Amino acid sequence: MKKLIPAFALSLAALAVGSAHAGKLTVAATPVPHAELLEFVKPTLAEQGVELDIKVFTDYVQPNAQVADGHLDVNFFQHKPYLDTFNKEHKTELVSIGLVHVEPFGAYSKKIKALSELKDGALVALPNDPSNGARALLLLQQQGLIELKDPENILATSRDIVKNPKKLKFKELEAATLPRVLADVDLALINTNYALEAGLNPLNDALFIEGADSPYANIVATTADKVDNEDVKKLMQALHSDAVRQQITEQYKGAIVPAF
């Protein structure tokens, strides 16, 4: 019996050590492709003792608000310009901990098949948040449809348009709703995650689209106190793996591209 007690004690100690290393990360993500990529790395993280709890959101506000409030650990849905704008407007201090992929921003229409068919006075729908709205305007400028006062201003608004030869009219809407208004507008500038959710193929359906060199790479963000958390580091290692690079390339076929 005396020999069994130390062995039993050792077993309990081993369990305690295992529990101490077992972690749980709650991650806010939009459905496509972010939550899909997180589901892809979930088994890998489980093997490393990290339980990934994925909370899916369909808006661009709550994922940041929930992480800033400490209800969730990290989020994966946005690019750095959006994060910077959110921090400024909401007085939060969220930080980026790494780039994952680029979702080339595209212009879609159910009324025209080519940009040359866009009529004078056409109604163009844009995202209503500052960073994505500016991103849409920069893409329109790239196509020669408008000219901005500062051609490189990543926070430009429609008030910064100095030339609009086609006299385009602009309607600003919540980004998530843009695919649903395609029948009501002549052109809509849509984030790729929402385009994919709506069954649109950016490579085939977009009239024009950003290049892979877009500065709007999607990031993982968290609070400063979690940057050095071991489980967070394991998440980033998993997302930056060759397996994820291959998954992005094969599953999305150029609709999104790796940024690492």
Secondary structure, 3 states (H helix, E strand, C coil): CCCHHHHHHHHHHHHHHHHHHCEEEEEEECHHHHHHHHHHHHHHHHHCCEEEEEEECCCCCHHHHHHHCCCCCEEEEEEHHHHHHHHHHHCCCCEEEEEEEECCCEEECCCCCCHHHCCCCCEEEEECCHHHHHHHHHHHHHCCCCEECCCCCCCCCHHHEEECCCCCEEEEECHHHHHHHHHHCCEEEECHHHHHHCCCCHHHHCCEECCCCCCCEEEEEECHHHCCCHHHHHHHHHHCCHHHHHHHHHHHCCCCEECC
